[in-house]
Amino acid sequence: PINDNSLDGVILCEVIEHLPLIQIVYVLNEAKRVCRDGGRLVIATPDYSSLVWILVEFMYEKIFRMGYTGEHITHFNLTSLVNLVCPIGFRFVEIKRVATADMVCLFRVLKERR
């Protein structure tokens, strides 16, 4: 395992949408554990509030028989992502969008002060 407080950041690029919620919470807790105070968490995931993403996914499923069926099992928009990540011990910093379909969100780790 990676030592506690040993990393400057963790990147989850197009990962969390493939996991059930309970596993996402586990991964986020592990990211918090291994990151130093103020460390970065970058999450890239499709934005299911984006009409562009919904169209992309629809077309993908038409072109490829199964498409994302069964692959994207947890869907996020900015609000649902922030509401999941922040209570675990992160602060939302900013969002960048990729073709309005994907979100790339930066969070900072907030460690408890003793």
DSSP file (Angstrom, degrees, kcal/mol; ACC not computed):
  #  RESIDUE AA STRUCTURE BP1 BP2  ACC     N-H-->O    O-->H-N    N-H-->O    O-->H-N    TCO  KAPPA ALPHA  PHI   PSI    X-CA   Y-CA   Z-CA
    1    1 A P              0   0    0      0, 0.0     2,-0.3     0, 0.0     0, 0.0   0.000 360.0 360.0 360.0 156.7    0.0    0.0    0.0
    2    2 A I        -     0   0    0      1,-0.1     3,-0.1     5,-0.0     5,-0.1  -0.608 360.0-105.6 -78.9 138.3    0.9    3.6   -0.5
    3    3 A N    >   -     0   0    0     -2,-0.3     3,-1.0     1,-0.1     4,-0.2  -0.268  40.0 -94.9 -63.9 149.3    2.0    5.4    2.7
    4    4 A D  T 3  S+     0   0    0      1,-0.2    30,-0.3     2,-0.1    -1,-0.1  -0.323 105.0   5.4 -58.9 144.2   -0.3    7.9    4.4
    5    5 A N  T 3  S+     0   0    0     28,-2.6    -1,-0.2    30,-0.3    30,-0.2   0.789  95.7 120.4  53.6  35.1    0.2   11.6    3.4
    6    6 A S    <   +     0   0    0     28,-1.2     2,-0.3    -3,-1.0    29,-0.2   0.543  51.7  70.0-108.8  -8.2    2.8   10.6    0.9
    7    7 A L  E     -a   35   0A   0     27,-2.8    29,-2.7    -4,-0.2    32,-0.1  -0.835  60.1-148.5-115.9 150.0    1.5   12.0   -2.4
    8    8 A D  E    S-     0   0A   0     -2,-0.3    32,-2.6     1,-0.2     2,-0.3   0.661  81.7 -13.5 -82.6 -18.4    1.0   15.5   -3.8
    9    9 A G  E     -a   40   0A   0     30,-0.3     2,-0.4    25,-0.1    -1,-0.2  -0.987  50.4-137.8-174.4 164.8   -2.1   14.3   -5.8
   10   10 A V  E     -a   41   0A   0     30,-2.2    32,-2.6    -2,-0.3     2,-0.5  -0.995  16.3-154.0-133.4 137.9   -4.2   11.6   -7.3
   11   11 A I  E     -a   42   0A   0     -2,-0.4     2,-0.6    30,-0.2    32,-0.2  -0.965   8.7-174.1-116.6 126.6   -5.8   11.6  -10.7
   12   12 A L  E     -a   43   0A   0     30,-3.4    32,-2.6    -2,-0.5     2,-0.8  -0.868  14.9-176.4-116.5  93.1   -9.0    9.7  -11.5
   13   13 A C  E     -a   44   0A   0     -2,-0.6    32,-0.1     1,-0.2    30,-0.1  -0.822  68.5 -27.4-102.4 109.2   -9.4   10.0  -15.2
   14   14 A E  S    S+     0   0    0     30,-2.3    -1,-0.2    -2,-0.8    31,-0.2   0.909 112.2 106.6  56.2  47.0  -12.5    8.5  -16.7
   15   15 A V    >   +     0   0    0     29,-0.6     3,-2.2    -3,-0.3     4,-0.2   0.739  56.1  62.4-116.7 -50.6  -12.7    5.9  -13.8
   16   16 A I  G >  S+     0   0    0      1,-0.3     3,-1.6    28,-0.3     8,-0.1   0.761  93.4  64.0 -64.2 -27.6  -15.4    6.7  -11.3
   17   17 A E  G 3  S+     0   0    0      1,-0.3    56,-1.9    56,-0.1    57,-1.8   0.677  99.7  57.0 -68.5 -14.0  -18.3    6.3  -13.7
   18   18 A H  G <  S+     0   0    0     -3,-2.2    -1,-0.3    54,-0.2    -2,-0.2   0.440  98.8  75.4 -93.0  -1.3  -17.4    2.6  -14.1
   19   19 A L  S <  S-     0   0    0     -3,-1.6     2,-0.1    -4,-0.2    -4,-0.0  -0.813  83.5-111.6-113.7 149.3  -17.6    1.9  -10.4
   20   20 A P    >>  -     0   0    0      0, 0.0     4,-1.9     0, 0.0     3,-0.9  -0.429  41.6-103.9 -70.4 157.7  -20.6    1.4   -8.1
   21   21 A L  H 3> S+     0   0    0      1,-0.3     4,-2.4     2,-0.2     5,-0.2   0.846 118.8  56.4 -53.5 -42.1  -21.1    4.2   -5.5
   22   22 A I  H 3> S+     0   0    0      1,-0.2     4,-1.6     2,-0.2    -1,-0.3   0.869 109.1  47.0 -62.7 -35.9  -19.7    2.2   -2.6
   23   23 A Q  H <> S+     0   0    0     -3,-0.9     4,-2.6     2,-0.2    -1,-0.2   0.852 109.0  54.9 -73.0 -34.8  -16.4    1.6   -4.5
   24   24 A I  H  X S+     0   0    0     -4,-1.9     4,-2.7     2,-0.2    -2,-0.2   0.929 107.3  49.9 -62.3 -44.3  -16.2    5.3   -5.4
   25   25 A V  H  X S+     0   0    0     -4,-2.4     4,-2.2     1,-0.2    -1,-0.2   0.906 110.8  50.2 -61.2 -41.4  -16.4    6.3   -1.8
   26   26 A Y  H  X S+     0   0    0     -4,-1.6     4,-2.2     2,-0.2    -2,-0.2   0.936 111.2  48.2 -61.0 -47.0  -13.7    3.8   -0.9
   27   27 A V  H  X S+     0   0    0     -4,-2.6     4,-2.5     1,-0.2    -2,-0.2   0.905 111.3  50.2 -61.6 -42.7  -11.4    5.2   -3.7
   28   28 A L  H  X S+     0   0    0     -4,-2.7     4,-2.3     2,-0.2    -1,-0.2   0.897 109.9  50.3 -64.4 -40.1  -12.0    8.7   -2.5
   29   29 A N  H  X S+     0   0    0     -4,-2.2     4,-2.2     2,-0.2    -1,-0.2   0.887 110.9  49.5 -64.9 -38.0  -11.2    7.8    1.1
   30   30 A E  H  X S+     0   0    0     -4,-2.2     4,-2.4     2,-0.2    -2,-0.2   0.899 108.7  52.8 -66.0 -40.4   -8.0    6.2   -0.1
   31   31 A A  H  X S+     0   0    0     -4,-2.5     4,-1.5     1,-0.2    -2,-0.2   0.921 110.7  47.6 -60.5 -43.2   -7.1    9.3   -2.2
   32   32 A K  H  < S+     0   0    0     -4,-2.3    -1,-0.2     1,-0.2    -2,-0.2   0.914 111.0  52.0 -63.6 -41.9   -7.6   11.4    1.0
   33   33 A R  H  < S+     0   0    0     -4,-2.2   -28,-2.6     1,-0.2    -2,-0.2   0.903 114.3  40.5 -61.3 -43.9   -5.5    9.0    3.0
   34   34 A V  H  < S+     0   0    0     -4,-2.4   -27,-2.8   -30,-0.3   -28,-1.2   0.681 100.3  87.0 -84.9 -17.0   -2.5    9.0    0.7
   35   35 A C  E  < S-a    7   0A   0     -4,-1.5   -30,-0.3   -30,-0.2   -27,-0.2  -0.585  76.9-121.9 -86.3 144.3   -2.5   12.7   -0.2
   36   36 A R  E >   -     0   0A   0    -29,-2.7     3,-2.6    -2,-0.2    73,-0.2  -0.326  50.0 -73.3 -70.0 162.6   -0.8   15.3    1.9
   37   37 A D  E 3  S+     0   0A   0      1,-0.3    73,-0.2   -32,-0.1    -1,-0.2  -0.404 127.5  17.6 -56.6 129.3   -2.8   18.2    3.3
   38   38 A G  E 3  S+     0   0A   0     71,-1.9    -1,-0.3     1,-0.2    72,-0.1   0.415  94.6 149.3  83.9  -2.0   -3.6   20.5    0.4
   39   39 A G  E <   -     0   0A   0     -3,-2.6    70,-2.6    69,-0.1     2,-0.3  -0.123  46.6-106.8 -60.9 163.1   -2.9   17.8   -2.1
   40   40 A R  E     -aB   9 108A   0    -32,-2.6   -30,-2.2    68,-0.2     2,-0.5  -0.722  24.2-168.8 -99.1 141.9   -4.8   17.7   -5.3
   41   41 A L  E     -aB  10 107A   0     66,-2.4    66,-2.6    -2,-0.3     2,-0.5  -0.990  10.3-168.9-122.8 119.7   -7.5   15.3   -6.5
   42   42 A V  E     -aB  11 106A   0    -32,-2.6   -30,-3.4    -2,-0.5     2,-0.5  -0.945   3.9-174.7-111.8 125.9   -8.3   15.6  -10.2
   43   43 A I  E     -aB  12 105A   0     62,-2.4    62,-3.2    -2,-0.5     2,-0.5  -0.980   6.1-172.7-123.0 124.1  -11.4   13.8  -11.4
   44   44 A A  E     +aB  13 104A   0    -32,-2.6   -30,-2.3    -2,-0.5   -29,-0.6  -0.972  24.0 144.1-113.5 129.0  -12.4   13.6  -15.0
   45   45 A T  E     - B   0 103A   0     58,-2.0    58,-2.9    -2,-0.5    -2,-0.0  -0.985  53.3 -83.2-157.5 153.6  -15.8   12.1  -15.8
   46   46 A P  E     - B   0 102A   0      0, 0.0     2,-0.9     0, 0.0    30,-0.5  -0.312  39.3-128.1 -60.2 146.3  -18.7   12.5  -18.2
   47   47 A D  B >   -d   76   0B   0     54,-3.1     3,-1.9     1,-0.1     6,-0.3  -0.855  18.0-167.3 -98.5 103.7  -21.2   15.3  -17.3
   48   48 A Y  T 3  S+     0   0    0     28,-3.2    29,-0.2    -2,-0.9    -1,-0.1   0.436  85.2  64.3 -76.4   2.4  -24.6   13.7  -17.5
   49   49 A S  T 3  S+     0   0    0     27,-0.3     2,-0.5    52,-0.1    -1,-0.3   0.452  84.2  97.3 -93.9  -3.3  -26.2   17.1  -17.3
   50   50 A S    <>  -     0   0    0     -3,-1.9     4,-2.2    51,-0.2     5,-0.2  -0.739  64.0-155.2 -89.3 123.7  -24.6   17.9  -20.7
   51   51 A L  H  > S+     0   0    0     -2,-0.5     4,-2.3     1,-0.2     5,-0.2   0.843  97.1  59.4 -63.3 -32.0  -26.8   17.4  -23.7
   52   52 A V  H  > S+     0   0    0     48,-0.2     4,-2.6     2,-0.2    -1,-0.2   0.942 106.9  45.4 -61.5 -46.9  -23.6   17.0  -25.8
   53   53 A W  H  > S+     0   0    0     47,-0.3     4,-3.0    -6,-0.3     5,-0.3   0.926 111.3  52.1 -64.1 -43.0  -22.6   14.0  -23.6
   54   54 A I  H  X S+     0   0    0     -4,-2.2     4,-2.1    -7,-0.2    -1,-0.2   0.897 112.3  46.5 -60.3 -39.9  -26.1   12.5  -23.7
   55   55 A L  H  X S+     0   0    0     -4,-2.3     4,-2.8     2,-0.2     5,-0.2   0.914 111.6  51.1 -67.1 -43.6  -26.0   12.7  -27.6
   56   56 A V  H  X S+     0   0    0     -4,-2.6     4,-2.6     1,-0.2    -2,-0.2   0.939 112.7  45.9 -58.6 -47.7  -22.5   11.3  -27.7
   57   57 A E  H  X S+     0   0    0     -4,-3.0     4,-2.1     2,-0.2    11,-0.3   0.902 112.5  50.7 -64.3 -40.8  -23.5    8.3  -25.6
   58   58 A F  H  X S+     0   0    0     -4,-2.1     4,-1.3    -5,-0.3    -2,-0.2   0.935 113.4  44.8 -60.9 -47.4  -26.7    7.8  -27.6
   59   59 A M  H  X S+     0   0    0     -4,-2.8     4,-2.3     1,-0.2     5,-0.2   0.893 110.3  54.8 -66.1 -40.2  -24.8    7.8  -30.9
   60   60 A Y  H  X S+     0   0    0     -4,-2.6     4,-2.9     1,-0.2     7,-0.3   0.903 107.7  50.0 -59.2 -41.8  -22.0    5.5  -29.6
   61   61 A E  H  < S+     0   0    0     -4,-2.1    -1,-0.2     1,-0.2    -2,-0.2   0.798 110.2  50.7 -69.3 -27.4  -24.7    3.0  -28.6
   62   62 A K  H  < S+     0   0    0     -4,-1.3    -2,-0.2    -3,-0.2    -1,-0.2   0.864 115.9  40.9 -75.0 -36.5  -26.2    3.2  -32.1
   63   63 A I  H  < S+     0   0    0     -4,-2.3     2,-0.5     1,-0.2    -2,-0.2   0.913 121.2  40.9 -78.1 -44.6  -22.8    2.6  -33.8
   64   64 A F  S  < S-     0   0    0     -4,-2.9     3,-0.3    -5,-0.2    -1,-0.2  -0.932  88.0-130.2-109.6 123.9  -21.5    0.0  -31.4
   65   65 A R  S    S+     0   0    0     -2,-0.5    -1,-0.1     1,-0.3    -2,-0.0   0.809 102.8  24.0 -43.8 -53.1  -24.2   -2.6  -30.4
   66   66 A M  S >  S+     0   0    0      1,-0.2     3,-2.7    -3,-0.1    -1,-0.3   0.715  85.4 173.5 -89.8 -21.4  -23.7   -2.5  -26.6
   67   67 A G  T 3  S-     0   0    0     -7,-0.3    -1,-0.2    -3,-0.3    -6,-0.1  -0.236  72.4 -24.8  52.2-131.7  -22.1    1.0  -26.5
   68   68 A Y  T >> S+     0   0    0    -11,-0.3     3,-2.8    -4,-0.1     4,-1.5   0.288  94.3 142.5 -93.8   9.1  -21.7    2.0  -22.9
   69   69 A T  T <4 S+     0   0    0     -3,-2.7     4,-0.1     1,-0.3    -3,-0.0  -0.305  81.5   1.6 -54.8 122.0  -24.4   -0.3  -21.7
   70   70 A G  T 34 S+     0   0    0      2,-0.3    -1,-0.3    -2,-0.1     3,-0.2   0.351 119.4  82.8  81.5  -7.5  -23.2   -1.7  -18.4
   71   71 A E  T <4 S+     0   0    0     -3,-2.8     2,-1.2     1,-0.2     3,-0.2   0.895  85.0  49.6 -93.2 -51.3  -20.0    0.3  -18.4
   72   72 A H     <  +     0   0    0     -4,-1.5    -2,-0.3     1,-0.2   -54,-0.2  -0.744  65.5 155.8 -91.0  94.8  -21.1    3.7  -17.1
   73   73 A I        +     0   0    0    -56,-1.9     2,-0.5    -2,-1.2   -55,-0.2   0.646  60.1  48.9-100.1 -16.6  -22.9    2.6  -14.0
   74   74 A T  S    S-     0   0    0    -57,-1.8     2,-0.4    -3,-0.2    -1,-0.2  -0.984  73.2-158.9-126.0 122.0  -22.7    5.8  -11.9
   75   75 A H        -     0   0    0     -2,-0.5     2,-0.3    -3,-0.1   -28,-0.1  -0.801  10.0-171.0-105.6 139.3  -23.6    9.1  -13.5
   76   76 A F  B     -d   47   0B   0    -30,-0.5   -28,-3.2    -2,-0.4   -27,-0.3  -0.923  17.2-175.8-127.5 151.3  -22.5   12.5  -12.3
   77   77 A N     >  -     0   0    0     -2,-0.3     4,-2.3   -30,-0.2     5,-0.2  -0.757  53.5 -90.1-122.3 179.2  -23.1   16.1  -12.9
   78   78 A L  H  > S+     0   0    0     -2,-0.3     4,-2.6     1,-0.2     5,-0.3   0.920 125.2  49.0 -59.8 -44.7  -21.1   18.8  -11.2
   79   79 A T  H  > S+     0   0    0      1,-0.2     4,-2.6     2,-0.2    -1,-0.2   0.931 112.6  46.0 -62.6 -46.7  -23.5   19.1   -8.2
   80   80 A S  H  > S+     0   0    0      2,-0.2     4,-1.1     1,-0.2    -1,-0.2   0.865 113.9  50.0 -67.3 -34.0  -23.7   15.4   -7.6
   81   81 A L  H  X S+     0   0    0     -4,-2.3     4,-2.7     2,-0.2     3,-0.5   0.951 113.1  44.6 -67.0 -49.1  -19.9   15.0   -7.9
   82   82 A V  H  X S+     0   0    0     -4,-2.6     4,-2.3     1,-0.2    -2,-0.2   0.904 111.3  54.5 -61.8 -41.5  -19.2   17.9   -5.5
   83   83 A N  H  < S+     0   0    0     -4,-2.6    -1,-0.2    -5,-0.3    -2,-0.2   0.755 114.4  41.6 -66.0 -23.8  -21.8   16.6   -3.0
   84   84 A L  H  < S+     0   0    0     -4,-1.1     4,-0.4    -3,-0.5    -2,-0.2   0.887 120.0  40.0 -84.8 -45.0  -20.1   13.2   -3.0
   85   85 A V  H >X S+     0   0    0     -4,-2.7     3,-1.1     1,-0.2     4,-0.5   0.910 107.0  57.9 -77.4 -44.5  -16.5   14.3   -2.8
   86   86 A C  H >X S+     0   0    0     -4,-2.3     3,-1.6     1,-0.3     4,-1.0   0.876  99.3  55.8 -62.5 -42.7  -16.5   17.3   -0.4
   87   87 A P  H 34 S+     0   0    0      0, 0.0    -1,-0.3     0, 0.0    -2,-0.1   0.740  99.6  63.7 -63.3 -18.4  -18.0   15.6    2.7
   88   88 A I  H <4 S-     0   0    0     -3,-1.1    -2,-0.2    -4,-0.4    -3,-0.1   0.717 134.4 -79.3 -76.0 -20.2  -15.2   13.0    2.5
   89   89 A G  H << S+     0   0    0     -3,-1.6    21,-3.1    -4,-0.5     2,-0.3   0.653  91.1 116.1 127.0  34.3  -12.6   15.8    3.1
   90   90 A F  E  <  -C  109   0A   0     -4,-1.0     2,-0.5    -5,-0.5    -1,-0.3  -0.903  50.5-140.0-126.0 155.9  -12.0   17.7   -0.1
   91   91 A R  E     -C  108   0A   0     17,-2.7    17,-2.4    -2,-0.3     2,-0.3  -0.973  24.4-124.0-114.5 128.4  -12.6   21.3   -1.1
   92   92 A F  E     +C  107   0A   0     -2,-0.5    15,-0.2    15,-0.2     3,-0.1  -0.541  34.2 170.5 -70.2 132.8  -13.9   22.0   -4.7
   93   93 A V  E     -     0   0A   0     13,-2.9     2,-0.3     1,-0.4    14,-0.2   0.795  51.8 -30.1-109.9 -55.2  -11.5   24.4   -6.5
   94   94 A E  E     -C  106   0A   0     12,-1.3    12,-2.8     2,-0.0     2,-0.4  -0.993  43.1-134.8-163.2 164.7  -12.5   24.5  -10.2
   95   95 A I  E     -C  105   0A   0     -2,-0.3     2,-0.4    10,-0.2    10,-0.2  -0.982  11.2-170.5-127.5 140.6  -13.9   22.8  -13.2
   96   96 A K  E     -C  104   0A   0      8,-2.3     8,-2.8    -2,-0.4     2,-0.4  -0.958  17.3-143.3-121.5 147.1  -12.8   22.7  -16.8
   97   97 A R  E     -C  103   0A   0     -2,-0.4     2,-0.7     6,-0.2     6,-0.2  -0.881   4.0-147.2-115.2 145.7  -14.9   21.2  -19.5
   98   98 A V  E >> S-C  102   0A   0      4,-2.1     3,-2.0    -2,-0.4     4,-1.8  -0.936  85.6 -30.4-110.7 109.0  -13.9   19.2  -22.5
   99   99 A A  T 34 S-     0   0    0     -2,-0.7    -1,-0.1     1,-0.3   -47,-0.0   0.794 106.9 -78.0  52.7  31.4  -16.2   19.9  -25.4
  100  100 A T  T 34 S+     0   0    0      2,-0.2   -47,-0.3     1,-0.1    -1,-0.3   0.420 126.9  86.9  59.1   2.0  -18.9   20.6  -22.8
  101  101 A A  T <4 S+     0   0    0     -3,-2.0   -54,-3.1   -49,-0.2     2,-0.3   0.797  82.8  46.0 -98.6 -33.4  -19.3   16.8  -22.5
  102  102 A D  E  <  -BC  46  98A   0     -4,-1.8    -4,-2.1   -56,-0.3     2,-0.4  -0.841  68.1-143.8-113.3 148.9  -16.7   15.9  -19.8
  103  103 A M  E     -BC  45  97A   0    -58,-2.9   -58,-2.0    -2,-0.3     2,-0.5  -0.913   7.0-167.9-107.5 137.3  -15.9   17.6  -16.5
  104  104 A V  E     -BC  44  96A   0     -8,-2.8    -8,-2.3    -2,-0.4     2,-0.4  -0.954  20.5-171.4-121.2 108.8  -12.3   17.8  -15.2
  105  105 A C  E     -BC  43  95A   0    -62,-3.2   -62,-2.4    -2,-0.5     2,-0.5  -0.839  15.2-151.3-111.5 136.5  -12.6   18.9  -11.6
  106  106 A L  E     +BC  42  94A   0    -12,-2.8   -13,-2.9    -2,-0.4   -12,-1.3  -0.909  18.3 176.4-105.8 128.9   -9.9   19.9   -9.2
  107  107 A F  E     -BC  41  92A   0    -66,-2.6   -66,-2.4    -2,-0.5     2,-0.4  -0.894  19.5-139.9-122.9 156.4  -10.3   19.3   -5.5
  108  108 A R  E     -BC  40  91A   0    -17,-2.4   -17,-2.7    -2,-0.3     2,-0.3  -0.947  23.4-115.9-116.6 141.4   -7.9   20.0   -2.6
  109  109 A V  E     - C   0  90A   0    -70,-2.6   -71,-1.9    -2,-0.4     2,-0.6  -0.557  21.9-158.8 -75.3 134.3   -7.5   17.6    0.4
  110  110 A L        -     0   0    0    -21,-3.1     2,-0.3    -2,-0.3   -73,-0.1  -0.944  10.5-163.8-114.4 108.2   -8.5   19.0    3.7
  111  111 A K        -     0   0    0     -2,-0.6     2,-0.2     1,-0.1   -22,-0.1  -0.639  28.7-102.2 -90.2 150.2   -6.8   17.1    6.6
  112  112 A E        -     0   0    0     -2,-0.3     2,-0.3     1,-0.1    -1,-0.1  -0.506  35.3-130.1 -69.3 135.5   -8.0   17.4   10.1
  113  113 A R              0   0    0     -2,-0.2    -1,-0.1     1,-0.1    -3,-0.0  -0.694 360.0 360.0 -86.6 138.1   -5.9   19.7   12.3
  114  114 A R              0   0    0     -2,-0.3    -1,-0.1     0, 0.0    -2,-0.0   0.386 360.0 360.0-115.4 360.0   -4.7   18.3   15.6
